[in-house]
Amino acid sequence: MLKLAAAITRLNAWVARIAAWLIVPIFLLLMADVIMRYLVGSAAIWTAEFAQLIFGVYAVVAGGYLLSERAHVSVDIFYGKFSRVRKAKVDLATSVLFFLFVGVLIWQSADMAWESMAKMESSYSIWNPYIWPVKLAIPIAGVLLLLQGLVRVASDIRTVAGYENDPETFGKQAGDDPSH
């Protein structure tokens, strides 16, 4: 089980490393947009829309990695002062809501993505790019988030059961560093 958890966490870290590089084309597209506005007086019809489509993928695919790093936004007024075991108990109690949310996300987004792919949906703008690849990224991201959520639940169960378990590194093997 620990090897599976480690593989899921490594997969999410790998996806996040690739997603991080998406910021480069977003930056370049927006810079081109600004430069074109000043040099020519108007931007290309496709740069801003293409940057938005890339950002859509960028924004959704790293959710599993953020969960593995506990980097999602939370309110730490009380939670931050809890012991590790108490945090694990709270996380287990609220995991029902997490899995309900992720289940609905995957179900609805998969339906939306399938319909979009079947129609070869485009944006209906002047440039008119296909948008189904961006919609397909949502259920894929949901599955990655679901898998990392299962790793998190296993980590919390180990913590509550009293096993030596650091939720910050559970699922990572010694020497793994997602920043490399």
C-alpha positions as CSV (number, residue, x, y, z in Angstrom):
1,M,0.0,0.0,0.0
2,L,2.8,2.4,0.9
3,K,4.4,1.9,-2.6
4,L,1.0,2.6,-4.3
5,A,0.7,5.8,-2.1
6,A,4.2,6.8,-3.1
7,A,3.5,6.2,-6.8
8,I,0.3,8.3,-6.6
9,T,2.2,11.2,-4.9
10,R,5.0,11.0,-7.4
11,L,2.6,11.0,-10.3
12,N,0.9,14.2,-8.9
13,A,4.3,15.8,-8.3
14,W,5.3,15.0,-11.9
15,V,2.1,16.4,-13.3
16,A,2.6,19.6,-11.2
17,R,6.2,20.0,-12.5
18,I,4.9,19.8,-16.1
19,A,2.0,22.2,-15.2
20,A,4.4,24.7,-13.7
21,W,6.1,25.1,-17.1
22,L,2.7,26.1,-18.6
23,I,3.3,29.5,-17.0
24,V,6.0,30.2,-19.7
25,P,3.8,30.1,-22.7
26,I,1.1,32.0,-20.8
27,F,3.6,34.7,-20.0
28,L,4.9,34.8,-23.6
29,L,1.4,35.0,-25.1
30,L,0.4,37.8,-22.8
31,M,3.6,39.7,-23.5
32,A,3.1,39.3,-27.2
33,D,-0.5,40.6,-26.7
34,V,0.8,43.7,-24.9
35,I,3.7,44.3,-27.4
36,M,1.3,44.0,-30.4
37,R,-1.1,46.5,-28.8
38,Y,1.7,49.1,-28.5
39,L,3.5,48.4,-31.8
40,V,0.6,47.7,-34.1
41,G,-2.3,49.3,-32.2
42,S,-4.2,46.0,-31.7
43,A,-3.4,42.5,-30.4
44,A,-3.5,39.3,-32.4
45,I,-6.9,37.7,-32.3
46,W,-5.6,34.5,-30.7
47,T,-3.0,35.4,-28.0
48,A,-5.2,36.3,-25.1
49,E,-7.7,33.4,-25.7
50,F,-4.9,30.9,-26.1
51,A,-3.3,32.1,-22.8
52,Q,-6.7,31.6,-21.1
53,L,-7.0,28.1,-22.4
54,I,-3.6,27.2,-21.2
55,F,-4.3,28.8,-17.9
56,G,-7.5,26.7,-17.6
57,V,-5.4,23.5,-17.7
58,Y,-2.7,25.0,-15.5
59,A,-5.3,25.9,-12.8
60,V,-6.9,22.4,-12.5
61,V,-4.2,19.8,-13.0
62,A,-2.1,20.6,-10.0
63,G,-4.8,20.0,-7.4
64,G,-3.5,16.5,-6.4
65,Y,-0.1,17.9,-5.8
66,L,-1.4,20.7,-3.8
67,L,-3.3,18.2,-1.6
68,S,-0.1,16.1,-1.1
69,E,1.6,19.3,0.1
70,R,-1.3,20.5,2.2
71,A,-1.2,23.7,0.1
72,H,-4.9,24.2,-0.4
73,V,-6.3,27.2,1.3
74,S,-7.6,26.5,4.8
75,V,-8.7,28.4,7.9
76,D,-6.0,27.8,10.6
77,I,-7.5,29.8,13.5
78,F,-8.2,26.6,15.4
79,Y,-6.9,23.8,13.1
80,G,-3.4,25.2,13.1
81,K,-3.1,24.7,16.8
82,F,-4.3,21.1,16.8
83,S,-2.0,18.2,17.4
84,R,-1.2,16.0,14.5
85,V,-3.6,13.3,15.7
86,R,-6.4,15.8,16.1
87,K,-5.8,17.3,12.7
88,A,-6.0,13.7,11.2
89,K,-9.3,13.1,13.0
90,V,-10.8,16.4,11.7
91,D,-9.5,15.6,8.2
92,L,-11.0,12.1,8.4
93,A,-14.4,13.6,9.5
94,T,-14.4,16.1,6.7
95,S,-13.1,13.7,4.1
96,V,-16.7,12.7,3.3
97,L,-17.3,16.2,2.0
98,F,-14.1,16.1,0.0
99,F,-15.0,12.8,-1.7
100,L,-18.6,14.0,-2.3
101,F,-17.2,17.1,-4.0
102,V,-14.6,15.2,-6.0
103,G,-17.1,12.5,-7.0
104,V,-19.5,15.2,-8.4
105,L,-16.6,17.0,-10.1
106,I,-15.5,13.9,-11.9
107,W,-19.0,12.8,-12.8
108,Q,-20.2,16.1,-14.1
109,S,-16.9,17.1,-15.8
110,A,-16.5,13.7,-17.5
111,D,-20.0,14.1,-18.9
112,M,-19.2,17.7,-20.1
113,A,-15.8,16.6,-21.6
114,W,-17.4,13.6,-23.4
115,E,-20.1,15.8,-24.9
116,S,-17.5,18.5,-25.9
117,M,-15.2,15.9,-27.5
118,A,-18.1,14.3,-29.4
119,K,-19.1,17.7,-30.9
120,M,-15.4,18.8,-31.3
121,E,-16.5,21.9,-29.5
122,S,-14.8,25.1,-30.2
123,S,-14.9,28.6,-28.6
124,Y,-17.0,30.2,-31.3
125,S,-14.7,33.2,-31.2
126,I,-13.1,34.8,-34.3
127,W,-10.1,32.5,-33.8
128,N,-12.4,29.5,-32.9
129,P,-9.9,27.0,-31.2
130,Y,-11.0,23.7,-30.0
131,I,-11.8,23.8,-26.3
132,W,-12.5,20.1,-25.7
133,P,-8.9,19.4,-24.6
134,V,-9.3,21.9,-21.8
135,K,-12.6,20.4,-20.7
136,L,-11.0,16.9,-20.8
137,A,-8.3,18.1,-18.4
138,I,-11.0,18.7,-15.7
139,P,-12.0,15.1,-15.1
140,I,-8.4,13.9,-15.4
141,A,-7.4,16.5,-12.7
142,G,-10.4,15.2,-10.7
143,V,-9.1,11.6,-10.8
144,L,-5.6,12.8,-9.8
145,L,-7.2,14.7,-6.9
146,L,-9.3,11.7,-5.9
147,L,-6.2,9.4,-5.8
148,Q,-4.3,11.9,-3.7
149,G,-7.3,12.2,-1.4
150,L,-7.2,8.4,-0.9
151,V,-3.5,8.7,0.0
152,R,-4.3,11.5,2.4
153,V,-7.1,9.4,4.1
154,A,-4.7,6.5,4.5
155,S,-2.1,8.8,6.0
156,D,-4.7,10.2,8.5
157,I,-5.8,6.7,9.4
158,R,-2.2,5.7,10.1
159,T,-1.7,8.8,12.2
160,V,-4.9,8.1,14.3
161,A,-3.9,4.5,14.7
162,G,-0.6,5.6,16.2
163,Y,1.8,4.5,13.4
164,E,4.9,6.5,12.8
165,N,3.6,8.7,10.1
166,D,4.4,12.2,9.0
167,P,1.4,13.4,6.9
168,E,3.8,15.9,5.2
169,T,5.9,13.1,3.7
170,F,3.5,10.1,3.5
171,G,3.6,8.6,0.1
172,K,7.1,10.0,-0.6
173,Q,10.2,7.9,-0.5
174,A,13.3,9.0,1.2
175,G,15.2,11.4,-1.1
176,D,12.1,12.3,-3.2
177,D,12.0,16.1,-3.7
178,P,9.2,17.4,-6.0
179,S,11.2,20.5,-6.8
180,H,13.7,18.5,-8.8
